[in-house]
Amino acid sequence: MNLNIPNIDLPRVVIIGCGFAGLKLVRKISSKNYQVVLLDKNNYHTFQPLMYQVASSSLEPDSIVYPIRKVFKGKKNFHFRMAAVDYVNLESNELITNIGALKYDFLVIATGAVTNFFGMKNIQKYGYTMKSLRESLDLRSLILQNFEKALNTADLDERERYMNFVIVGGGATGVELAGALAELKRNILPNDYPDLDIRQMQIHVIEASDRILSGMSDTASLQSHKFLKNLGVNIWLNTAVKDYDGKIVITSARDFNTKTLIWSAGVMGLP
């Protein structure tokens, strides 16, 4: 197999990843001076800041994805291939992908980030993340299934676990998702599940630092805190998660009964 990229008398720039960085670079780079080859494991670009709205059923998936080939339609000396890169040979300037090998003159790695579980294997095993469209859809399905199961159980402890949602990490993702779930609780779920007392649904945000949105200004942090509290979200500051077995979240402050732990407490570069 090969990538079937023509060899022309221009330096070849290969860009791995069509997130925001890869997409913008391809747009800016000159087709007169370079041949551009873009590789991504998907054939669409995902607008990641709105994935929480897909997870909370506020948006459909096709609202936040766009075909890569359509984005760059008409760009000369540009080629896109849907491929996963397995290896980079720095000595021979060659990529090895799942569909073949490719030589490059310049290489840009823009593969983004993955979830950082900080070595907590149980969190990785039982927790849910939201770093891709597929994970957002899985989370959406899980949320709806939880209420179906809560409706069908007479075990009060089990019902509590299905209706409790624990979000670990008070950054942008955690805050946005908590707000979306709270609005779901207020506006949608009481109508969809009239046989359930939706007031029993609890949304917890657990943050290890002393404020949410710690990477933003004090004003943004304070206003977001007030907004979430007004929506009925429980915010636990200076609280570190220690373990989770699929039913109980153990933290430095208290334990939480939940079937749904959503981990948004950190990222690391995708190797």
VOGU-3710 file (C-alpha; in Angstrom, 3 decimals, decimal comma):
1> mnlnipnidl> 0,000/0,000/0,000  1,059/3,603/-0,514  -0,324/7,076/-0,063  -0,229/7,807/-3,807  1,200/11,314/-3,409  2,800/12,716/-6,603  6,462/13,746/-6,493  6,874/17,319/-7,752  9,687/19,869/-7,681  8,540/21,532/-4,463
11> prvviigcgf> 9,552/20,792/-0,865  6,989/18,537/0,792  5,510/19,606/4,119  3,731/16,810/5,954  1,359/17,829/8,759  0,054/15,198/11,163  -3,274/16,167/12,688  -6,148/18,399/11,575  -7,046/20,020/14,857  -6,997/23,799/15,174
21> aglklvrkis> -3,216/24,040/14,718  -2,964/21,721/11,728  -5,990/23,252/10,035  -4,741/26,820/10,397  -1,245/25,946/9,198  -2,580/24,273/6,058  -4,694/27,345/5,354  -1,766/29,743/5,789  0,960/27,808/3,977  1,777/28,795/0,392
31> sknyqvvlld> 0,842/26,283/-2,308  3,271/28,023/-4,649  6,268/27,247/-2,492  5,349/23,894/-0,917  3,504/20,685/-1,510  1,312/20,093/1,544  0,241/16,660/2,749  -2,168/16,505/5,675  -2,661/13,258/7,589  -5,380/12,600/10,153
41> knnyhtfqpl> -6,975/9,448/11,568  -10,410/10,956/10,796  -11,650/12,581/7,602  -13,318/15,412/9,493  -12,289/18,308/11,718  -13,980/18,450/15,142  -14,789/21,727/16,850  -13,794/20,462/20,281  -15,086/23,382/22,407  -18,660/22,270/21,678
51> myqvasssle> -18,265/18,564/22,399  -19,879/19,050/25,799  -23,075/20,134/24,001  -23,093/16,897/22,025  -22,612/14,948/25,263  -25,542/16,770/26,890  -27,813/16,328/23,820  -27,891/20,075/23,077  -26,280/19,630/19,652  -26,155/16,867/17,072
61> pdsivypirk> -22,710/15,532/16,080  -22,856/16,943/12,551  -23,079/20,441/14,050  -19,474/20,308/15,266  -17,706/18,335/12,538  -16,740/19,389/9,026  -15,220/17,299/6,206  -11,506/18,012/5,848  -11,561/17,700/2,070  -14,336/20,299/1,883
71> vfkgkknfhf> -12,363/22,721/4,089  -9,442/22,703/1,636  -11,340/22,232/-1,616  -9,498/24,000/-4,430  -6,185/24,399/-2,595  -3,401/23,571/-5,042  -0,588/21,129/-4,307  -2,539/19,880/-1,303  -3,299/16,264/-0,488  -5,226/14,764/2,402
81> rmaavdyvnl> -4,985/11,137/3,477  -6,899/9,489/6,303  -4,121/7,601/8,041  -2,610/6,803/11,415  1,124/7,431/11,780  2,991/4,564/13,448  6,615/5,664/13,201  8,846/8,551/12,164  12,271/7,738/10,751  14,272/10,902/11,391
91> esnelitnig> 17,339/9,633/9,540  15,563/8,996/6,252  12,851/11,680/6,641  10,138/9,092/6,219  6,802/8,405/7,897  5,412/4,919/8,317  1,618/4,905/8,407  -1,060/2,234/8,399  -1,537/2,798/4,653  2,093/3,060/3,601
101> alkydflvia> 5,297/5,098/3,799  5,798/8,753/2,893  8,924/10,888/2,483  8,938/14,459/3,763  11,158/17,537/3,674  9,477/19,232/6,621  7,386/17,541/9,286  4,859/19,189/11,619  3,384/17,109/14,425  0,054/18,596/15,534
111> tgavtnffgm> -1,552/15,530/17,057  -3,080/17,374/19,999  -3,610/16,022/23,472  -4,992/12,971/25,232  -6,421/12,551/28,705  -3,928/12,435/31,569  -5,064/10,063/34,320  -1,937/10,710/36,412  -1,326/6,992/36,783  -4,732/6,194/38,319
121> kniqkygytm> -5,648/2,974/36,543  -9,101/2,577/38,088  -10,069/6,060/36,932  -8,925/5,155/33,444  -10,878/1,876/33,601  -14,166/3,106/35,035  -14,214/6,834/34,280  -15,486/8,589/31,164  -13,634/11,161/29,106  -14,614/13,642/26,411
131> kslresldlr> -11,657/14,045/24,066  -13,318/12,879/20,844  -16,677/12,934/19,104  -17,105/9,236/19,779  -16,498/9,712/23,507  -19,021/12,575/23,575  -21,631/10,352/21,939  -20,836/7,529/24,362  -21,355/9,932/27,249  -24,660/11,150/25,795
141> slilqnfeka> -25,873/7,571/25,503  -24,725/6,790/29,036  -26,570/9,770/30,541  -29,857/8,721/28,933  -29,363/5,066/29,850  -28,745/6,099/33,464  -32,191/7,647/33,732  -33,832/4,649/32,118  -32,145/2,398/34,686  -32,955/4,755/37,562
151> lntadldere> -36,605/4,581/36,531  -36,587/0,803/36,649  -34,926/0,194/40,006  -36,535/0,148/43,445  -33,107/0,182/45,139  -32,691/3,731/46,422  -28,884/3,504/46,648  -28,720/2,224/43,074  -31,034/4,991/41,879  -28,810/7,536/43,587
161> rymnfvivgg> -25,765/6,185/41,758  -27,518/6,453/38,397  -28,700/10,010/39,054  -25,450/11,364/40,491  -22,858/12,800/38,106  -19,330/13,527/39,278  -17,148/15,738/37,084  -13,494/15,768/38,090  -11,713/18,937/37,019  -12,978/22,503/37,221
171> gatgvelaga> -11,398/23,730/34,010  -13,322/24,889/30,948  -14,519/21,404/29,987  -15,719/20,515/33,472  -17,475/23,856/34,012  -19,191/23,824/30,621  -20,372/20,233/31,011  -21,652/20,853/34,551  -23,654/23,834/33,310  -25,078/21,851/30,384
181> laelkrnilp> -26,121/18,973/32,664  -27,729/21,436/35,083  -29,751/22,987/32,269  -30,715/19,486/31,133  -31,911/18,799/34,681  -33,903/22,016/34,807  -35,460/22,146/31,351  -35,537/18,732/29,673  -35,436/15,773/32,033  -38,549/16,638/34,122
191> ndypdldirq> -40,629/16,488/30,932  -38,952/13,373/29,543  -39,043/11,443/32,837  -42,185/12,552/34,707  -42,129/9,371/36,819  -38,725/10,286/38,273  -38,069/12,921/40,899  -35,394/14,757/38,911  -34,658/16,867/41,979  -32,706/13,839/43,231
201> mqihvieasd> -30,200/14,293/40,402  -26,950/15,708/41,760  -24,114/17,251/39,755  -20,760/17,504/41,515  -17,657/19,308/40,259  -14,491/18,258/42,095  -11,490/20,567/41,791  -8,117/20,053/43,473  -7,218/23,766/43,499  -8,908/26,570/45,427
211> rilsgmsdta> -11,088/27,799/42,550  -12,641/26,657/39,289  -11,230/27,980/36,003  -7,920/28,520/37,749  -6,226/29,256/34,422  -8,474/32,254/33,832  -8,977/35,562/35,606  -10,305/35,822/39,145  -13,415/37,536/37,784  -14,165/34,724/35,310
221> slqshkflkn> -13,613/32,161/38,048  -15,887/33,920/40,539  -18,689/34,568/38,055  -18,604/30,968/36,809  -18,713/29,692/40,372  -21,793/31,817/41,122  -23,463/30,774/37,875  -23,025/27,059/38,556  -24,167/27,389/42,165  -27,321/29,169/40,982
231> lgvniwlnta> -27,971/26,227/38,674  -27,714/23,861/41,625  -24,263/22,426/40,877  -22,231/21,257/43,890  -18,638/22,529/43,747  -15,960/20,872/45,871  -12,725/22,876/45,971  -9,374/21,785/47,430  -10,555/18,220/46,924  -8,456/15,511/45,304
241> vkdydgkivi> -9,810/12,290/43,830  -7,993/9,220/45,101  -9,838/6,248/43,571  -12,999/5,003/41,891  -14,351/1,465/41,583  -17,266/2,152/39,239  -19,637/2,875/42,124  -17,911/5,023/44,729  -15,555/7,948/44,182  -13,065/8,289/47,023
251> tsardfntkt> -11,752/11,808/47,571  -9,801/13,698/50,208  -13,064/15,279/51,452  -15,803/12,640/51,198  -17,058/9,747/49,096  -19,575/10,026/46,257  -21,977/7,321/45,074  -22,128/7,432/41,290  -22,140/5,302/38,183  -20,785/8,220/36,191
261> liwsagvmgl> -17,401/9,793/36,813  -16,381/12,177/34,043  -12,656/12,882/34,059  -11,605/16,314/32,788  -8,743/16,892/35,191  -5,820/17,054/32,822  -4,292/16,428/29,416  -0,914/15,473/28,022  0,581/15,582/24,562  -0,272/12,679/22,284
271> p> 3,021/10,805/21,752
//
